[in-house]
Amino acid sequence: MAEAADFALEPPFAQKFKASRVKEIIGSVLVARLSGQQYHADNTSSWAREIADEIKNKLKEENWSRYKYVVQVFIAEQRGEGVRLACRGFWDPNTDNYAHDTFSNESLFCVATAFGVYLY
């Protein structure tokens, strides 16, 4: 029978979800996918799904073991109006984290958020 000391309840520092690195990943994906694009309501659903999948796949490449990723992408037309987005969750602040980034041009804006939740 394994002793409690054999099972880590937290990842080592090098394996923790790093919000700064995640923000870089999100920003690079948004710029690559949305630069030069014009808002069209028929495209936003597929764009959001594709962007979320790409961000999630790049997070998996970081090899942060035992993390579950949740990615949310919001795309809307640029009209000069404000928008507020909120989320709530229950997690362990020692292991779980999130990062977000935004992209905007004359036609559209996008907010992408990625959550990393450590699986015990």
N, C-alpha and C positions, 0 to 999 in steps of 0.2 A: 504494500500500500504506500502511495506517495505521501511524503510529508508536505506540510503547508509551505515550507521553504522552497520546495521544488517547483512550485507554480507561481509565476510572477503575476501580481495583480495590476501592475502598471508596466508600460513598455519602457525600455531603457531610453535615455534622453535622445540618442541618435535615431530611435525608431518612432519618436512622437510626431504627430501631425503638426507640421510647421506652417502656421498661417501665412507667414511672409512668402514662403515658397509657393503655397497654393494661390495666393494673390497674383504672383508672377505668371503662373500657369493660366489662370483665368484670363488675365489681361492679354496674354499673347494669343489665346484662342479667339477672344472677342475681336481683336484687331485683325487677325488673319481672316476671320469669317465675315466680318461686317463692314470692313473698310470699303467705301465706294458703293455700298448697297443703298437702295431706296426702299422706303417702307411700302409694303403692299400687304394688306390683311391676309391674303391667300397664302403668303409665304411664311408668315411668322410662326405658325404652328410647327411646320417641318424644320425651320431654322432653329427654333428653341429646342426641339428634341435632338437634332443633330449636334448642336453646341453642347448641350448637357451630356450627351454620350461621349463626345470628344474630351470634355473636361474630365469626366469620370475615368475614361481610359488612360489619360495622362496621369491622373492621381494613382491609379493602380501601378503604373510604371515606376513610381517612387518607391515601391516595395516597403511601405509601412505595414508591417504584418499585423494581422488581427484587427484591422480597421474596416468599418463599413462606411461607404460614402453615399451621401445624398446630395444631389445637385439640382438646384432650382434656377431656371432661366426665365426672365420676364422681358419681353420685347414689346415696345409700343411706339406709336407715332409721336414725333417731336412736334409739339404744339405750343411749347412755351409754358405749359401748365405744370404744376408740381404733382408729385405722386409720393405716397408713403407706403412702404412695405414693412410688414412685421412678421415675426415668427416666434414661436414658443417651443420649448423643448425641456425635457428632463434629462440631465446628463451629469457626468462626473467632470468637474472643472479641472481636475488633475490630469485627465487623459483625453477628453473630448474637446474639440475646437471647431472653428469655422473661419472662413475668409470670403470676402466678396470683392467684386470690382465692377466698374461701370464702363460703358462705351456709349458715345453719342456722336452723331453727325447732324447735318442740317435736316435730315429726313426722319431719323429714328433714334431711340435710345434703348439700351439694354442693361439690365442688372442681373448679374449671375452670382449665386451664392453656393458655396460647397461646404458641407458639414462632414466632419470626420468623427465617427463614434467608435470608441474602442470596445471590442468584444471580449468580455472576461471569460 
